[in-house]
Amino acid sequence: MFVFSLIAGVFASTALAQSSDPNANYTLGTNGSSSPFTPYTIKAQNITATLIPYGARLTSLLVPDNAGKLQDVVVGYDDPHQYLIDSETNHTFFGAIVGRYANRIKNGTFTIDGATYQIPENENKGHDTLHGGTIGYDQRNWTVVSHSDDSVTFGFLDNALEGFPGSVYTEATFTVTSARTGAYGQLQPRLTTRTVSTALNEDTPIMLANHIYWNVNAFKAPTILNDTLWMPYADRFIDIDNIEVPTGNLSTVESYPPLDFTAPKTIGRDIYDSHLAGFNSTGYDNAFILDRPRYTGEESSNFPVISYWSTTTGIKMDVSTNQQGLQVYSCIGQNGTIPVKQSQQQRNQGDAGAASHVNKFGCIVFETQDWIDGINNPEWGRSAWQIYGPSTGPAVNYATYDFSTV
């Protein structure tokens, strides 16, 4: 195991943060590479993950299906350099960490302690900010702080980038293990993700999220519409306008059944009746509120808030997190122009109906995060979970992804 000192990581990240050049000032990783596109692979029993420093990005995750064959359940590219091209063209955010503030900020502005800040409005012709601004954390070159057989940690120092106040140092750790889960306590593959963001000198909004695109049928079907989703504690959602910015109102899924996943149902059952995902859109791109059971604790992370499975592969993913919100995106914007990874297409040879491209509704994103644009809706009382400073604790986003078969 190789570990950089925290101080070295901070100084290296400082250099990275000042440039959008993906090859600028990159700190040597544990394999001696000077490229932010060098893959780092971590392994445990029945699970293998590959990541790159560009965006602290998960590029592949192999887990077994119900026949014992490994399948890649993460959308992306085999060639790591393709992620840079993606950032400059489609800008899908495939597999990256997004920040300093994930999701949308109305008008690209917010006020803290009487001071108003303006950050780049990079979406909807300048009406809001998406995922941290023009050059968010997904396009930054993170430093490899630590790498072992089963874990990798990336570090990044954000010195008031994109107009946000103050400096924030973040470490993002990805770990693969075998954990005892399920009714019978079997050893099952687990991916654990953790970001710890410390505001060093000023109060500032912090809300990071993993932006991983999932497909547990491993593209053996054209879409995920026949896959099943269950979000037992997603009783409420945040109302949005036609550019997906919160209106300030909160609604119940009982009042809008297409968004009700509190009991298991196939993703496609009501998707064509769901029209709350922006202007003239059909599908899911919605911010849910997690109302955990009484006495469990509002940040409890020891039971699943998402269960997502496919009868095609038998792969089931259970997600637990300390976050109190979820953004769910059903790949409305994908249109069949991005090829499925060649490595996964090879695994799917001979499977009738397998997808060669990432189609509309061909994947799904679960962003574990706090409430979207909470910094501009003080009536929700989210400041303690979204505004951090040198006198507060760090912002911690923790999630586990447990894999089994059904």
URJOKA-V822641 format. One record per helix or strand of 2 or more residues. SS is the DSSP state (alpha for helix, beta for strand). FROM is the first residue (numbers start at 1). TO is the last residue. If there is no record, write none. Layout:
ss & from & to
SS & FROM & TO
SS & FROM & TO
This chain:
ss & from & to
beta & 2 & 3
alpha & 6 & 17
beta & 40 & 44
beta & 47 & 52
beta & 57 & 64
beta & 70 & 72
alpha & 82 & 88
beta & 96 & 98
beta & 104 & 106
beta & 109 & 112
beta & 115 & 118
beta & 128 & 130
alpha & 137 & 139
beta & 143 & 147
beta & 151 & 159
alpha & 161 & 163
beta & 167 & 181
beta & 186 & 199
beta & 204 & 205
beta & 209 & 211
beta & 213 & 214
beta & 228 & 230
beta & 236 & 240
beta & 246 & 252
alpha & 253 & 255
alpha & 257 & 259
beta & 265 & 266
alpha & 271 & 273
beta & 285 & 289
beta & 306 & 309
beta & 315 & 321
beta & 325 & 329
alpha & 342 & 347
beta & 364 & 369
alpha & 374 & 376
alpha & 378 & 380
alpha & 383 & 386
beta & 387 & 388
beta & 395 & 405
